[in-house]
Structures are given as structure tokens and as C-alpha cells.
Amino acid sequence: MTQYQNADLHCHSVVSDGTLTPEALAERAKGNGVELWALTDHDEVGGLERARNAALGQGMRFLTGVEISITFLHQTVHIVGLGFDADNADLRQGLQQTRGGRDARAMEMSDGLAKVGIQGAYEGALKFVGNPQLISRTHFARFLVESGVCRDTNEVFRKFLVEGKPGYVPHRWATLKDAVTWITQAGGVAVIAHPARYKFTPNEEFALFTEFKGFGGQGVEVVTGSHAPAEYVTYAATAKEFGLAASRGSDFHSPDESHTELGTLPFLNSELTPVWELVSHRIQ
């Protein structure tokens, strides 16, 4: 089995909330030595054909990808899909349903910000949106930085866009079962993205992993831009405990905002099963 030590299987383009085109991301990944790459835009597969063509044109191997937003125990959790058939009708319909509530949510966020004196946030956020169906908190954050309200997007989230703050509006996403089923029935593998980011108790996290595996989930991001080195160790152990394959991805969004560059993370522990071995027949 061919080993792709420098696999980056989590990043975002202008098709969702990244700032680079699929073509620019492919070039950046290749320049950083990435051997196997996936574009995982939020709830959208519209950039995959461009990404595939760009990757293959660079001589880089490619997997289809997506990052699906779900609600689990009243929190938003992200499930990455890899190596699926991007033309699968059920997957596409599910993603369309998931995207559907974003615009109404964005209007509510704008109203909340207006109440604390920040006017025109919806229109301002739209300037940063490549796909209006996928307007998100990140686009509002970029507007507030551009407007001088905050120094950077991290400050925006802390002051305005998390629970209890003026611009926060919860959204009911897909279920865990929905996301895993869409991915697996399309021939792909489902992966829990950046598990250390969620604020679950140990019992809640155990429930997430148990239900995920029960629905047919097969992987977890171990090495990711959201994890500290100690968390690489923690989730390597979790992968072994639950019999899950391990994934690796920067979660790169933008040269100006992302702390982790494409292709620069540590390699996976050799004792783990890399997630790409489960979809090796899907690698292009």
C-alpha cells in the first residue's frame, strides 16, 4: 500500500469560507510537499471538480472531500467525508438541506449586532462570501475586522459570535446519523473533525464516538491544525480505543488567518491506520 505521509485532508476554498480558489489551494499544497490532498468545503461539493483538475495538473494525488455541520448534544460538530462519489444524489440533497438555513441565520446575526451598534453586518459579510448559500460566522468576522471593530477574527468570535454574545444565533444542522449515512452510502469514509475543539464532558465525548461508530463512521482527525501536540497523543489513543482510522489535515482557510499552513503538520504515528487506506481505490 502506497504511503502518503504528507497528506492534507482538510481545507477550505472560496466555495465555502476560505479565501483562496481551489486552484490556488492546490498550488499551495503542492508547494508545501503535500502528496495526497482533499478539499473539504463546508456542506458543499461545488469546488471539487476544479480542485481535482488542479491537483492532478500539479501531479498531486486527490480525494473528494466535504465537511458537514451536524448538531450533537446541542453543540455543532463537524464530520468530514473523504473518498465519496461527489455526484451521489442523496449526498447532494442532504448538503442542500443543510445549507438551506444559513441565510435566515445570517439575518438574525446581523440583527443582533445592530442592537449593539454595528450596522450593515449582513451586507458587509456578503462582500466576503464566494457562495451566498454558505454565509457563515467567519464572513461576519472578516467584516468586523475590516470595519475596525476588532483586531482579528479571533477577537470577533470571542466578543460577538459565541454563545451569549450579540451576534450568536444557534442553527439546527443535520444529525450525526444523517451525515455519516450520506457519506458512507456515497462510498466514502466519515471522519470526526478536530475532536478537541468540542466542549464535551468525557461521557459526552464517549457518546459521540460510540454513536459515530455505530452509524458506520470509520475515522477521526488526530493531527490537525486545531490540536495541540498533547492532543495528537490523546486522539491517537482514542482512535485505537474505538478502532478508527486516523486522519491528518491543516483546516487551512486563509494565508492571513490560519495558524497552520497546508502540509506542515507532523506526520501520523506509524502505529495508526491512515484513513486513506480505507479509500485507496478512490484516490485519483
Secondary structure, DSSP 8 states (H G I E B T S, - for coil): ----SSEE--B--TTTT-SS-HHHHHHHHHHTT-SEEE---BT--TTHHHHHHHHHHTT-EEE-EEEEEEEETTEEEEEEEES--TT-HHHHHHHHHHHTTHHHHHHHHHHHHHTTT--SHHHHHHTT-SSGGG--HHHHHHHHHHTTSSSSHHHHIIIIISTTSTT------B-HHHHHHHHHHTT-EEEE--GGGS---HHHHHHHHHHHHHTT--EEEEEETT--HHHHHHHHHHHHHHT-EEEEE--B--TTT-SS-TT-S----TTS-BGGGGGGGG--
